Amino acid sequence: MTTTARYAVIGHPITHSRSPEIHMAFAKQLGIDLHYERIDPTPASFEQTVQQFFAQGGLGANVTVPFKEQAWQMARAHLSARARDAGAVNTLWQSTGQLHGCNTDGVGLVSDLLRLGVKLPGANILMLGAGGAARGVLGPLLDSGCNHVRVLNRTAQRAHRLISDWLASHPEQAKYISAGGLDELDPETSWDLVINATSSSLQGQSVSMPALRFDADTFAYDMMYGGQLTAFLQQAQQAGCRHLADGLGMLVSQAAESFYIWRSRRPAVAPVIDAMRLELQRAVR
């Protein structure tokens, strides 16, 4: 008799999470008997909730806002290099009774960009935003062989702090990254890839970027997603950008990396992305 493998996503609030649908689709693909649930603890009970989940036989958990930093603290004795760099954990599991943590966000982003045909080696990348989302993907972007990543934020000090923190542990990458304020955008500078790592699209707000130049081959990517073009992608399109993508593929790809960590099997992401895209589009009709 086989026992159904138990997994979960933990966040607050969590009713909006699409992780259960994604992971159940992966399990169906690969013929794995798996149950994946949503868990919504209070901020004060997160650590106890995680301990209880694994004590009751849970095999792996995804972690989302606002708990990624707390998950990092809980697993700090057994962190992957990606998690140490990101300062946050979105994937937990146990091995020999010890809690381990990884961050799959950056790998998910890079994987999706490659799926979309974006040429990352030698690319000049502009990243808008300097919060947790930006920090979580900086390492994998730099590892992709890009020429330079420039991080701009509404508050320049925050962007400089992000880069300073990064260079404290990666001084050899100083020539590949730089920081500044959004008001420092140079209209003469062209970019191969522009990534919106701010939360602006979550609120349906535009990004202040009057001097941002989009060339014919520039690719605009928003880490947020929806049934229609996000506010940032609408801005990019109006500015003449022809290559647009939202973060749905990143969501599915980072989940696939978590699934691989837990099960040592890599699911196909394309059919899951397509199914979720149809679902999102139907919801806005």
C-alpha positions as MATLAB code, in Angstrom:
seq = 'MTTTARYAVIGHPITHSRSPEIHMAFAKQLGIDLHYERIDPTPASFEQTVQQFFAQGGLGANVTVPFKEQAWQMARAHLSARARDAGAVNTLWQSTGQLHGCNTDGVGLVSDLLRLGVKLPGANILMLGAGGAARGVLGPLLDSGCNHVRVLNRTAQRAHRLISDWLASHPEQAKYISAGGLDELDPETSWDLVINATSSSLQGQSVSMPALRFDADTFAYDMMYGGQLTAFLQQAQQAGCRHLADGLGMLVSQAAESFYIWRSRRPAVAPVIDAMRLELQRAVR';
ca = [
       0.000    0.000    0.000;
       1.454    3.350   -1.050;
       1.123    6.509    1.000;
       0.201    9.751   -0.735;
       3.147   12.166   -0.630;
       2.205   15.395    1.139;
       3.412   18.855    0.091;
       2.176   22.390    0.725;
       2.564   26.082    0.091;
       2.695   28.279    3.185;
       1.825   31.966    3.077;
      -0.470   34.655    4.464;
      -2.835   35.171    2.758;
      -2.671   32.080    0.566;
      -6.073   31.560   -1.088;
      -4.792   33.159   -4.310;
      -1.838   30.763   -4.685;
      -1.773   28.666   -7.849;
       0.936   26.356   -6.504;
      -1.469   23.463   -5.777;
      -2.735   23.426   -9.382;
       0.813   23.608  -10.741;
       2.250   20.825   -8.600;
      -0.756   18.557   -9.075;
      -0.326   19.015  -12.839;
       3.343   18.033  -12.504;
       2.385   14.968  -10.468;
      -0.191   13.903  -13.058;
       2.402   14.255  -15.819;
       4.844   12.000  -14.014;
       2.382    9.520  -12.514;
       3.137   10.451   -8.897;
       0.594   10.067   -6.102;
       0.823   13.479   -4.483;
      -1.306   15.799   -2.368;
      -0.480   19.519   -2.275;
      -2.322   21.936    0.005;
      -2.443   25.579    1.041;
      -1.516   26.472    4.633;
      -2.241   29.942    6.010;
      -0.640   30.473    9.445;
      -0.596   33.708   11.358;
       2.753   35.512   11.155;
       3.442   34.582   14.783;
       2.839   30.862   14.197;
       4.862   30.309   11.007;
       7.776   28.462   12.619;
       5.473   26.201   14.631;
       3.400   25.498   11.505;
       6.483   24.419    9.527;
       7.698   22.167   12.340;
       4.263   20.595   12.676;
       3.936   20.047    8.915;
       7.165   18.055    8.721;
       6.517   16.250   12.015;
       3.251   14.997   10.528;
       4.947   13.541    7.472;
       5.141   16.488    5.089;
       7.891   16.012    2.519;
       8.333   19.512    1.138;
       6.896   23.002    1.343;
       6.959   26.117   -0.768;
       7.041   29.399    1.123;
       5.641   32.681   -0.121;
       5.074   36.174    1.289;
       5.526   37.208    4.025;
       7.535   34.222    5.269;
      10.520   33.816    2.922;
      12.969   35.530    5.285;
      11.692   33.536    8.274;
      12.111   30.336    6.278;
      15.705   31.404    5.558;
      16.327   31.799    9.282;
      14.801   28.412   10.073;
      16.966   26.624    7.488;
      20.093   28.781    7.880;
      22.258   25.806    8.913;
      21.488   24.022    5.619;
      21.006   26.586    2.856;
      21.791   26.197   -0.826;
      24.148   28.756   -2.364;
      21.168   30.302   -4.158;
      19.295   30.745   -0.882;
      22.325   32.285    0.853;
      22.666   34.809   -1.952;
      18.946   35.603   -2.092;
      18.563   36.047    1.664;
      15.219   34.270    1.356;
      13.893   30.722    1.015;
      10.916   29.583   -1.031;
      11.551   25.813   -0.898;
      11.896   23.688    2.238;
      12.532   19.989    2.780;
      14.049   17.696    5.391;
      17.042   15.388    5.075;
      18.293   13.222    7.953;
      15.994   15.149   10.245;
      17.465   18.540    9.292;
      15.570   21.362    7.596;
      17.043   22.483    4.269;
      16.204   25.562    2.223;
      16.634   26.772   -1.344;
      15.473   29.708   -3.439;
      14.267   28.749   -6.922;
      12.971   32.162   -8.045;
      16.066   33.199   -9.990;
      16.463   29.820  -11.663;
      12.781   29.996  -12.583;
      13.240   33.421  -14.172;
      16.317   32.421  -16.181;
      14.676   29.180  -17.282;
      11.629   31.084  -18.531;
      13.725   33.686  -20.339;
      15.593   30.915  -22.156;
      12.281   29.217  -23.001;
      11.145   32.498  -24.549;
      14.279   32.709  -26.680;
      15.976   35.575  -24.827;
      19.734   35.520  -25.462;
      21.274   36.092  -22.047;
      25.017   35.606  -22.740;
      26.442   39.053  -23.442;
      23.144   40.809  -22.730;
      22.812   44.243  -21.138;
      20.023   43.948  -18.592;
      18.084   46.674  -16.805;
      16.255   45.608  -13.656;
      13.669   47.976  -12.203;
      13.262   47.550   -8.444;
      15.654   46.639   -5.649;
      13.489   44.681   -3.201;
      13.348   40.993   -2.365;
      12.239   40.011   -5.864;
      15.289   41.667   -7.410;
      17.679   40.194   -4.868;
      16.255   36.714   -5.402;
      17.068   36.676   -9.113;
      20.320   38.660   -9.277;
      22.656   35.676   -8.860;
      21.175   33.437  -11.581;
      21.048   36.408  -13.980;
      24.747   37.111  -13.410;
      25.524   33.403  -13.768;
      23.801   33.366  -17.171;
      26.795   35.075  -18.802;
      25.173   38.472  -19.281;
      27.394   41.474  -19.910;
      25.921   43.778  -17.264;
      22.955   44.120  -14.890;
      21.970   47.658  -13.907;
      19.554   47.888  -10.968;
      17.495   51.069  -10.749;
      15.024   51.886   -8.006;
      12.778   54.824   -7.174;
      14.951   55.297   -4.094;
      18.517   55.072   -5.385;
      19.905   54.330   -1.924;
      18.056   51.032   -1.817;
      19.509   49.958   -5.162;
      23.028   50.883   -4.030;
      22.503   48.929   -0.799;
      21.448   45.842   -2.761;
      24.557   45.981   -4.936;
      26.802   46.717   -1.957;
      25.410   43.704   -0.097;
      25.933   41.536   -3.167;
      29.519   42.647   -3.737;
      30.393   41.991   -0.094;
      30.226   38.274   -0.907;
      30.893   38.466   -4.671;
      33.574   41.175   -5.121;
      34.752   39.601   -8.377;
      31.470   40.614  -10.051;
      31.876   44.365   -9.510;
      32.262   45.125  -13.215;
      29.055   43.268  -14.079;
      26.582   45.191  -11.901;
      25.700   48.782  -11.079;
      22.935   50.694   -9.317;
      21.108   54.002   -9.375;
      17.783   55.815   -9.206;
      15.035   55.703  -11.819;
      15.762   59.354  -12.503;
      19.219   58.289  -13.717;
      17.855   56.485  -16.773;
      19.879   57.451  -19.825;
      17.695   57.824  -22.948;
      20.722   57.024  -25.120;
      21.360   53.645  -23.506;
      19.788   50.617  -25.169;
      18.925   47.417  -23.330;
      18.599   43.835  -24.497;
      16.314   42.962  -21.583;
      14.283   45.110  -19.188;
      12.861   43.316  -16.132;
      10.215   44.827  -13.889;
      10.948   43.508  -10.390;
       8.810   46.135   -8.655;
       5.330   45.438   -7.277;
       3.810   48.161   -9.461;
       1.850   45.783  -11.693;
       0.345   44.123   -8.635;
      -1.423   47.413   -7.924;
      -2.044   48.103  -11.609;
       0.321   51.078  -11.471;
       2.801   52.201  -14.084;
       6.538   52.509  -13.493;
       8.140   55.951  -13.680;
      10.514   55.499  -16.610;
      10.113   58.414  -19.068;
      13.655   58.113  -20.390;
      13.625   54.357  -20.922;
      14.504   53.419  -24.475;
      13.082   50.314  -26.125;
      14.797   49.229  -29.334;
      13.303   46.855  -31.903;
      14.953   43.849  -30.254;
      14.522   44.846  -26.597;
      12.672   42.247  -24.525;
      10.393   43.499  -21.714;
       9.619   41.075  -18.883;
       7.344   41.657  -15.901;
       7.776   39.309  -12.931;
       4.063   39.807  -12.175;
       1.392   38.162  -14.333;
      -2.301   38.292  -15.155;
      -4.963   37.585  -17.739;
      -4.060   40.755  -19.642;
      -0.889   42.735  -20.227;
       0.377   44.202  -16.963;
       0.664   47.969  -16.582;
       4.426   47.782  -17.165;
       4.052   45.697  -20.327;
       1.425   48.112  -21.621;
       3.922   50.935  -21.058;
       6.612   49.004  -22.906;
       4.276   48.233  -25.787;
       3.256   51.880  -26.100;
       6.943   52.817  -26.163;
       7.436   50.556  -29.188;
       8.585   47.330  -27.526;
       7.535   44.278  -29.558;
       8.787   41.464  -27.317;
       6.710   41.192  -24.140;
       6.218   38.524  -21.468;
       4.816   38.371  -17.960;
       5.935   36.223  -15.034;
       3.551   33.278  -15.426;
       6.326   31.182  -16.956;
       8.637   32.155  -14.104;
       6.009   31.008  -11.596;
       5.681   27.605  -13.227;
       9.432   27.237  -13.819;
      10.393   28.013  -10.219;
       7.777   25.468   -9.105;
       9.325   22.897  -11.452;
      12.706   23.489   -9.817;
      11.161   22.928   -6.369;
       9.516   19.755   -7.676;
      12.902   18.553   -8.947;
      14.535   19.226   -5.565;
      11.873   17.139   -3.829;
      11.366   14.338   -6.359;
      14.543   14.284   -8.510;
      12.317   14.386  -11.593;
      11.905   17.395  -13.869;
       8.382   18.030  -15.194;
       7.582   19.713  -18.517;
       6.569   23.319  -17.900;
       5.153   24.309  -21.311;
       1.816   22.449  -21.076;
       1.227   23.757  -17.547;
       1.989   27.339  -18.608;
      -0.400   26.994  -21.564;
      -3.199   25.592  -19.385;
      -2.805   28.333  -16.790;
      -2.684   31.031  -19.459;
      -6.027   29.848  -20.851;
      -7.489   29.845  -17.347;
      -6.306   33.416  -16.698;
      -7.663   34.644  -20.017;
     -11.058   33.058  -19.404;
     -11.242   34.766  -16.011;
     -11.057   38.250  -17.545;
     -13.592   37.680  -20.338;
];
